[in-house]
């Protein structure tokens, strides 16, 4: 294959951007990097497959200037209806790299993925896929161990949060504690939880409490996973509320901590943390009805140097510190732009801290160089998106955490600020005085997202946790008489002779 090299001049005026500094680099299509799970769609099945392209010059250096580079990707193959039907989407990070994501309908054979620049193939393109490629909507579960291997999932011992969450639950006998769990958390007005059982690839549940609408998120998660991997037989109780339930001290000292799965953990609880319903839904609906996800949020149209050097916050009044931020914004308008979008917890103080302002697109946040992550009722579930967006994140010290917090390092992935926000002005001024370091932290945060918080990782975390959890259950997993069976939905199946209504 004859590779070509193309000159990129970064002072070109186009519809994409204007740059003042001119620099010529030669894009080398042979050295340009292409990688990611979307290049192995027969093994790694996700709601939207995705892979990365990063332009490399003839000297082997990454091209990072904010110039649009027009890569062309095509997916060819054959299906029962003729040519494969696919939908391809480009996410330009405007740093010389592009995320390509795509979906296919039903299944395709003899798939060929081509990546070109100016009609020349890039890296190892074209990529030939030997096996049949199925849509995520097809029912094609893989053996669990093979699935974990194909997806390059970490062993649970390397997942610090999973190891910590399960260290007290080495042997779990639900036959002995089911009744006590329900007695302990029998507060229908304030606590809602669901008891899930997975047996022979079927999912059953019974929910308790007055507000159980959030069960739809776990229903969707288990249903999606069941289409791609054989689930281990297990049972668990899921907290549907914001606050962790399995508190340290008190009755726990005599009854022992009860194993409760939650979307948020805290320093004073033993809850077993799952990826939040928010990041999981954005994973399941990637390129679907959810517009914001961990891939799309990386679409960048404002270079670092053009961002406003000011701390930015929008959100509801779910914590007193958010109101304090309004006071600071009024005192230091050159350093903080903060407003409340909805008053609920402190309605009687709206006159003081208002007026409330309309919601804006999350992508508009990244017009600002500094993002202020202040807790809500619990951890602010926006943090993954802020880390991915290309701005510098200031994270409030907090007793609450999501499943990935234990991997984050202060001054490597974010700038810490005190719980009472007493040092936030000082920290913003530090960032303004150390712009190169601030940009470096923002870039490292995005790299962290790429390695820990993309759809493949969210699937992996669930299955790594579920596998280890199932190994700790010593009582028989059984479906109780009053449990409701979930109906698994799928559009096709790779199992011979099986129709879509047999599950």
C-alpha positions as CSV (number, residue, x, y, z in Angstrom):
1,X,0.0,0.0,0.0
2,X,1.4,3.4,-1.0
3,X,0.9,5.8,1.8
4,X,0.8,9.5,1.2
5,X,1.6,12.6,3.3
6,X,-0.4,15.7,3.3
7,X,0.5,19.3,4.3
8,X,-1.7,20.9,6.8
9,X,-1.3,24.7,7.2
10,X,-2.9,25.9,10.4
11,X,-3.6,29.5,9.4
12,X,-6.2,28.5,6.8
13,X,-9.5,30.4,7.1
14,X,-12.4,28.1,6.8
15,X,-16.0,27.5,8.0
16,X,-14.5,25.6,10.9
17,X,-12.2,28.1,12.7
18,X,-9.8,31.0,12.4
19,X,-6.2,30.7,13.7
20,X,-3.7,33.4,14.0
21,X,-0.5,31.3,14.2
22,X,0.6,29.6,11.0
23,X,2.4,26.2,11.2
24,X,2.9,23.7,8.5
25,X,2.9,20.0,9.4
26,X,2.7,17.0,7.2
27,X,0.0,14.5,8.1
28,X,1.4,11.0,7.6
29,X,-1.5,8.6,6.9
30,X,0.7,5.6,7.8
31,X,1.7,6.9,11.2
32,X,-1.7,8.3,12.1
33,X,-3.2,6.3,14.9
34,X,-6.5,4.5,14.8
35,X,-7.7,2.5,17.8
36,X,-10.7,1.5,19.9
37,X,-13.3,-1.1,20.5
38,X,-15.3,-0.2,17.4
39,X,-12.6,-1.9,15.3
40,X,-13.6,-5.3,16.8
41,X,-17.4,-5.1,16.5
42,X,-17.8,-8.9,16.3
43,X,-16.3,-9.3,19.8
44,X,-17.3,-6.0,21.5
45,X,-21.0,-5.2,21.2
46,X,-22.1,-1.8,22.4
47,X,-25.2,0.4,21.8
48,X,-22.9,2.4,19.5
49,X,-19.5,1.1,18.5
50,X,-16.7,3.7,18.6
51,X,-13.1,4.2,17.8
52,X,-10.5,7.0,17.8
53,X,-8.3,8.6,15.1
54,X,-5.5,10.9,15.9
55,X,-3.5,12.6,13.2
56,X,0.3,12.1,13.3
57,X,2.8,14.1,11.3
58,X,5.8,12.8,9.4
59,X,8.0,13.3,12.4
60,X,5.9,11.0,14.5
61,X,4.3,13.8,16.5
62,X,0.7,14.2,17.3
63,X,-1.0,17.1,15.4
64,X,-2.7,19.0,18.2
65,X,-3.5,22.4,16.6
66,X,-7.2,23.3,16.4
67,X,-7.7,22.5,12.8
68,X,-10.5,20.5,11.4
69,X,-9.2,17.3,9.7
70,X,-11.6,15.6,7.5
71,X,-11.3,11.8,7.8
72,X,-13.7,9.7,5.8
73,X,-15.0,6.5,7.3
74,X,-17.2,3.9,5.6
75,X,-18.6,0.6,6.8
76,X,-19.3,-2.0,4.1
77,X,-20.7,-5.5,4.2
78,X,-23.8,-7.6,3.5
79,X,-27.0,-8.3,5.4
80,X,-30.1,-10.3,4.7
81,X,-31.5,-7.1,3.0
82,X,-28.4,-6.5,0.8
83,X,-25.8,-4.0,1.8
84,X,-25.3,-3.3,5.5
85,X,-27.3,-0.4,6.9
86,X,-25.1,1.7,9.2
87,X,-25.2,5.2,10.7
88,X,-21.9,6.9,11.2
89,X,-21.3,10.0,13.4
90,X,-18.1,12.0,13.8
91,X,-17.1,13.8,17.0
92,X,-14.3,16.3,16.3
93,X,-12.3,17.1,19.4
94,X,-10.5,19.8,17.4
95,X,-7.1,18.7,18.8
96,X,-6.1,16.6,15.8
97,X,-8.3,13.7,17.0
98,X,-11.8,12.5,16.0
99,X,-14.1,10.0,17.7
100,X,-16.0,7.9,15.2
101,X,-19.1,6.1,16.4
102,X,-21.6,4.0,14.4
103,X,-24.5,1.7,14.6
104,X,-25.6,-1.1,12.4
105,X,-29.1,-2.6,11.8
106,X,-29.6,-6.3,12.8
107,X,-26.4,-8.0,11.5
108,X,-23.7,-7.7,8.8
109,X,-21.3,-10.2,7.2
110,X,-17.9,-9.6,5.5
111,X,-17.7,-6.2,7.3
112,X,-15.0,-3.8,6.1
113,X,-14.2,-0.6,8.0
114,X,-12.3,1.9,5.9
115,X,-10.6,5.0,7.3
116,X,-9.3,7.5,4.7
117,X,-7.8,10.9,4.4
118,X,-7.9,12.5,1.0
119,X,-8.8,9.2,-0.5
120,X,-5.8,7.4,1.0
121,X,-6.2,4.7,3.7
122,X,-5.1,5.6,7.2
123,X,-3.0,3.4,9.5
124,X,-4.0,-0.3,9.0
125,X,-7.2,0.5,7.0
126,X,-9.2,-1.2,5.7
127,X,-10.1,-3.3,8.7
128,X,-11.6,-6.7,7.8
129,X,-14.0,-8.2,10.4
130,X,-14.0,-12.0,10.0
131,X,-17.1,-12.9,12.0
132,X,-20.7,-11.8,11.6
133,X,-21.4,-8.4,13.3
134,X,-24.7,-8.1,15.3
135,X,-26.5,-5.1,16.4
136,X,-26.7,-4.5,20.2
137,X,-30.4,-5.0,19.8
138,X,-29.9,-8.6,18.9
139,X,-30.0,-11.3,21.5
140,X,-26.5,-12.8,21.2
141,X,-25.1,-13.4,24.7
142,X,-21.4,-14.4,25.0
143,X,-19.9,-16.6,27.7
144,X,-19.1,-14.3,30.6
145,X,-15.4,-15.1,30.9
146,X,-14.9,-14.7,27.1
147,X,-16.9,-11.5,27.2
148,X,-14.8,-10.1,30.0
149,X,-11.6,-11.0,28.0
150,X,-12.9,-9.6,24.7
151,X,-13.8,-6.3,26.4
152,X,-10.5,-6.2,28.2
153,X,-12.3,-5.7,31.5
154,X,-10.2,-5.3,34.6
155,X,-10.0,-8.0,37.2
156,X,-12.1,-7.0,40.3
157,X,-8.9,-6.8,42.4
158,X,-7.7,-4.0,40.2
159,X,-11.0,-2.1,40.6
160,X,-10.3,-0.5,43.9
161,X,-13.9,0.6,44.5
162,X,-15.3,-2.9,43.9
163,X,-12.7,-4.5,46.2
164,X,-13.5,-2.0,48.9
165,X,-17.3,-2.2,48.5
166,X,-17.2,-6.0,48.8
167,X,-14.6,-6.5,51.4
168,X,-17.2,-6.9,54.2
169,X,-19.4,-9.2,52.2
170,X,-17.3,-12.3,51.7
171,X,-20.2,-14.7,52.2
172,X,-23.8,-13.5,51.7
173,X,-26.7,-15.6,52.8
174,X,-29.9,-13.9,51.5
175,X,-32.1,-16.7,52.9
176,X,-31.0,-15.5,56.4
177,X,-31.2,-11.8,55.8
178,X,-34.0,-11.0,53.3
179,X,-36.6,-10.5,56.0
180,X,-34.3,-8.3,58.1
181,X,-33.4,-6.1,55.1
182,X,-37.0,-5.4,54.5
183,X,-37.7,-4.6,58.1
184,X,-34.6,-2.4,58.4
185,X,-35.6,-0.3,55.3
186,X,-39.4,-0.4,55.7
187,X,-40.0,3.3,55.3
188,X,-42.2,3.6,52.1
189,X,-42.4,7.4,52.3
190,X,-38.6,7.9,52.3
191,X,-37.0,4.7,51.1
192,X,-37.6,2.8,47.9
193,X,-35.7,-0.2,46.8
194,X,-36.0,-3.2,44.5
195,X,-35.1,-6.8,45.0
196,X,-33.6,-8.3,41.8
197,X,-33.0,-11.9,40.9
198,X,-31.2,-13.1,37.8
199,X,-31.6,-16.8,37.1
200,X,-31.1,-18.7,33.9
201,X,-30.8,-15.5,31.9
202,X,-34.2,-14.3,33.2
203,X,-34.6,-11.2,35.3
204,X,-37.1,-10.9,38.1
205,X,-37.8,-8.2,40.6
206,X,-40.1,-6.9,43.3
207,X,-40.0,-3.3,44.5
208,X,-40.8,-1.7,47.8
209,X,-41.6,1.9,48.7
210,X,-43.8,4.6,47.3
211,X,-41.5,6.0,44.7
212,X,-40.1,3.2,42.5
213,X,-40.0,4.9,39.1
214,X,-36.2,4.7,39.0
215,X,-36.4,0.9,38.6
216,X,-36.6,1.6,34.9
217,X,-32.9,2.3,34.8
218,X,-31.8,-1.0,36.3
219,X,-34.4,-2.8,34.2
220,X,-32.9,-1.3,31.1
221,X,-29.3,-2.0,32.3
222,X,-29.9,-5.7,33.0
223,X,-31.9,-6.2,29.8
224,X,-29.1,-4.6,27.7
225,X,-26.4,-6.7,29.4
226,X,-28.5,-9.9,29.0
227,X,-28.5,-9.3,25.2
228,X,-24.7,-9.4,25.0
229,X,-23.4,-11.6,27.9
230,X,-24.6,-14.5,30.0
231,X,-25.4,-13.0,33.3
232,X,-24.3,-14.8,36.5
233,X,-27.1,-16.1,38.7
234,X,-27.5,-13.6,41.5
235,X,-29.7,-11.5,43.6
236,X,-29.3,-8.0,45.1
237,X,-31.2,-5.1,46.6
238,X,-31.0,-1.8,44.8
239,X,-31.5,1.5,46.5
240,X,-33.6,3.8,44.2
241,X,-33.0,6.9,46.2
242,X,-30.1,9.5,46.2
243,X,-28.7,8.9,49.7
244,X,-26.8,5.7,50.6
245,X,-28.7,3.4,53.0
246,X,-26.3,1.0,54.7
247,X,-25.0,3.5,57.3
248,X,-22.0,2.8,59.5
249,X,-22.7,2.6,63.3
250,X,-26.1,2.5,64.9
251,X,-28.0,-0.7,64.3
252,X,-25.3,-1.9,61.9
253,X,-23.0,-2.6,64.9
254,X,-25.3,-5.5,66.0
255,X,-27.0,-6.5,62.8
256,X,-24.0,-6.1,60.6
257,X,-24.1,-4.0,57.4
258,X,-26.6,-5.1,54.9
259,X,-25.5,-5.4,51.3
260,X,-27.3,-2.6,49.4
261,X,-26.5,-1.6,45.8
262,X,-26.6,2.2,45.3
263,X,-25.7,4.7,42.6
264,X,-23.8,6.8,45.1
265,X,-21.6,5.9,48.0
266,X,-20.4,7.8,51.0
267,X,-17.7,7.8,53.6
268,X,-20.2,6.9,56.3
269,X,-22.0,4.0,54.5
270,X,-21.3,0.5,53.2
271,X,-23.3,0.7,50.1
272,X,-22.0,-1.1,47.0
273,X,-21.6,1.5,44.3
274,X,-22.8,1.1,40.7
275,X,-22.2,3.5,37.9
276,X,-24.9,6.1,38.2
277,X,-28.2,5.7,36.4
278,X,-27.3,8.9,34.5
279,X,-24.0,7.7,33.0
280,X,-25.5,4.2,32.4
281,X,-28.5,5.6,30.6
282,X,-26.3,7.7,28.4
283,X,-24.3,4.6,27.6
284,X,-27.4,2.5,26.7
285,X,-28.9,5.3,24.6
286,X,-25.7,6.3,22.8
287,X,-26.6,7.7,19.4
288,X,-30.2,7.3,20.5
289,X,-32.7,9.5,22.3
290,X,-30.1,10.8,24.9
291,X,-28.2,13.7,23.3
292,X,-25.5,14.1,25.9
293,X,-23.1,11.2,26.6
294,X,-19.5,10.6,27.4
295,X,-18.6,10.7,23.7
296,X,-20.7,13.6,22.4
297,X,-19.6,15.8,25.3
298,X,-16.1,15.8,23.8
299,X,-17.2,17.7,20.7
300,X,-15.0,20.8,21.0
301,X,-15.5,24.0,19.1
302,X,-13.8,26.5,21.4
303,X,-10.0,26.1,21.8
304,X,-8.5,26.5,25.3
305,X,-7.0,29.9,24.6
306,X,-10.4,31.2,23.5
307,X,-12.3,30.1,26.6
308,X,-13.4,32.7,29.1
309,X,-11.1,32.6,32.1
310,X,-13.9,32.4,34.7
311,X,-15.4,29.7,37.0
312,X,-18.8,28.6,35.7
313,X,-21.8,27.0,37.5
314,X,-25.4,26.4,36.7
315,X,-27.7,24.1,38.7
316,X,-30.5,23.9,41.2
317,X,-30.4,24.9,44.9
318,X,-29.8,21.4,46.2
319,X,-27.0,22.4,48.7
320,X,-26.2,25.4,50.8
321,X,-22.8,25.7,49.2
322,X,-24.4,26.4,45.9
323,X,-26.1,29.5,47.4
324,X,-22.8,30.5,48.9
325,X,-21.4,30.3,45.3
326,X,-23.9,33.0,44.3
327,X,-22.6,35.3,47.0
328,X,-19.0,34.7,45.8
329,X,-20.0,35.4,42.2
330,X,-21.5,38.7,43.1
331,X,-18.4,39.6,45.1
332,X,-16.0,38.4,42.4
333,X,-17.8,38.7,39.1
334,X,-14.5,38.6,37.2
335,X,-13.8,35.2,38.6
336,X,-17.1,33.4,38.9
337,X,-20.3,33.2,36.8
338,X,-22.9,31.3,38.8
339,X,-26.7,31.2,38.9
340,X,-29.4,28.9,40.1
341,X,-31.7,27.3,37.6
342,X,-34.4,26.1,40.0
343,X,-35.3,26.8,43.6
344,X,-36.7,23.8,45.5
345,X,-34.8,23.2,48.7
346,X,-34.4,26.9,49.6
347,X,-37.5,28.4,48.1
348,X,-37.8,31.0,50.8
349,X,-34.4,32.4,49.8
350,X,-35.1,32.8,46.1
351,X,-35.5,36.5,46.5
352,X,-32.0,36.7,48.0
353,X,-30.2,34.3,45.6
354,X,-32.3,34.7,42.5
355,X,-33.5,35.3,40.0
356,X,-33.4,31.8,38.7
357,X,-32.1,31.6,35.2
358,X,-33.1,29.3,32.3
359,X,-31.3,26.0,31.7
360,X,-28.6,26.1,29.0
361,X,-27.1,23.4,26.9
362,X,-24.5,21.5,28.7
363,X,-22.1,22.1,25.8
364,X,-22.4,25.8,26.5
365,X,-20.6,25.2,29.8
366,X,-17.4,24.7,28.0
367,X,-17.2,28.2,26.7
368,X,-15.7,28.7,30.2
369,X,-12.2,27.6,31.1
370,X,-13.1,26.6,34.7
371,X,-15.9,24.3,35.7
372,X,-17.1,24.3,39.3
373,X,-18.4,20.9,40.5
374,X,-20.4,21.5,43.7
375,X,-22.3,18.6,45.3
376,X,-26.1,18.4,44.9
377,X,-28.2,16.3,47.2
378,X,-25.3,13.8,47.0
379,X,-22.4,13.7,44.6
380,X,-23.0,15.8,41.5
381,X,-23.5,13.3,38.7
382,X,-22.3,15.8,36.1
383,X,-18.6,15.3,37.1
384,X,-17.9,12.6,34.4
385,X,-19.1,15.1,31.7
386,X,-17.1,18.0,33.1
387,X,-14.0,15.9,33.1
388,X,-14.5,15.0,29.5
389,X,-15.3,18.5,28.2
390,X,-11.9,20.0,27.9
391,X,-12.1,22.6,30.7
392,X,-10.4,22.6,34.1
393,X,-12.6,21.1,36.8
394,X,-12.7,22.4,40.4
395,X,-14.1,19.7,42.6
396,X,-15.6,20.3,46.0
397,X,-14.3,18.0,48.8
398,X,-17.1,15.6,49.5
399,X,-18.1,12.6,51.6
400,X,-20.0,11.3,48.6
401,X,-18.6,9.5,45.7
402,X,-19.4,7.7,42.4
403,X,-17.9,4.4,41.4
404,X,-14.8,6.0,39.8
405,X,-13.8,8.6,42.3
406,X,-11.1,6.4,43.9
407,X,-9.1,6.6,40.7
408,X,-9.1,10.4,40.5
409,X,-6.1,12.3,41.8
410,X,-6.1,16.0,42.9
411,X,-4.0,18.3,40.7
412,X,-3.7,15.5,38.1
413,X,-7.3,15.2,37.0
414,X,-8.9,18.2,38.9
415,X,-8.3,21.0,41.3
416,X,-9.7,20.3,44.8
417,X,-11.6,23.0,46.7
418,X,-12.6,22.9,50.3
419,X,-16.1,21.8,51.4
420,X,-17.0,25.3,52.5
421,X,-15.6,26.9,49.3
422,X,-13.3,29.1,51.4
423,X,-10.4,28.6,49.0
424,X,-12.2,28.7,45.6
425,X,-11.1,32.3,44.8
426,X,-7.5,31.5,45.6
427,X,-7.6,28.3,43.4
428,X,-9.1,30.1,40.4
429,X,-6.5,32.8,40.7
430,X,-3.8,30.0,40.8
431,X,-5.2,28.5,37.6
432,X,-5.2,31.9,35.9
433,X,-1.5,32.4,36.9
434,X,-0.6,28.8,35.8
435,X,-2.4,28.4,32.6
436,X,-0.1,25.8,31.1
437,X,-0.5,23.6,34.2
438,X,-4.2,24.2,34.2
439,X,-4.5,23.0,30.5
440,X,-2.4,20.0,31.3
441,X,-4.8,18.9,34.1
442,X,-7.8,19.4,31.8
443,X,-6.1,17.2,29.1
444,X,-5.2,14.6,31.7
445,X,-8.8,14.6,32.9
446,X,-10.0,13.9,29.3
447,X,-7.5,11.0,29.1
448,X,-8.9,9.6,32.3
449,X,-12.3,9.6,30.8
450,X,-11.0,7.8,27.7
451,X,-9.5,5.1,29.9
452,X,-12.3,4.7,32.5
453,X,-15.7,6.2,31.7
454,X,-16.6,5.4,28.1
455,X,-19.4,3.0,27.3
456,X,-17.1,-0.1,27.2
457,X,-15.9,0.7,30.7
458,X,-19.5,1.2,32.1
459,X,-20.5,-2.3,30.7
460,X,-17.3,-3.7,32.2
461,X,-17.8,-2.3,35.6
462,X,-21.2,-3.7,35.9
463,X,-20.2,-7.2,34.8
464,X,-17.0,-7.3,36.9
465,X,-19.0,-6.4,39.9
466,X,-21.8,-8.8,39.2
467,X,-19.4,-11.7,38.6
468,X,-17.6,-11.2,41.8
469,X,-20.9,-10.6,43.7
470,X,-22.4,-13.8,42.4
471,X,-19.4,-15.7,43.7
472,X,-20.1,-14.5,47.2
473,X,-23.7,-15.7,47.4
474,X,-23.9,-18.9,49.4
475,X,-27.7,-19.3,49.5
476,X,-29.6,-20.7,46.5
477,X,-30.7,-18.0,44.1
478,X,-34.4,-18.5,43.7
479,X,-37.3,-16.6,42.3
480,X,-39.8,-15.7,45.0
481,X,-43.5,-16.3,44.3
482,X,-44.5,-12.6,44.1
483,X,-41.7,-11.4,41.8
484,X,-42.4,-9.9,38.4
485,X,-40.6,-11.2,35.4
486,X,-39.0,-8.6,33.0
487,X,-39.7,-9.0,29.3
488,X,-36.5,-8.9,27.4
489,X,-36.7,-6.9,24.2
490,X,-34.6,-7.5,21.1
491,X,-34.8,-7.1,17.4
492,X,-33.1,-10.3,16.3
493,X,-31.2,-13.3,17.6
494,X,-28.1,-15.1,16.6
495,X,-29.3,-18.4,18.1
496,X,-30.5,-20.8,15.5
497,X,-34.2,-21.5,15.4
498,X,-35.1,-18.9,18.0
499,X,-37.8,-16.3,17.4
500,X,-37.8,-12.9,19.0
501,X,-40.8,-13.8,21.3
502,X,-39.2,-16.9,22.9
503,X,-37.6,-15.0,25.8
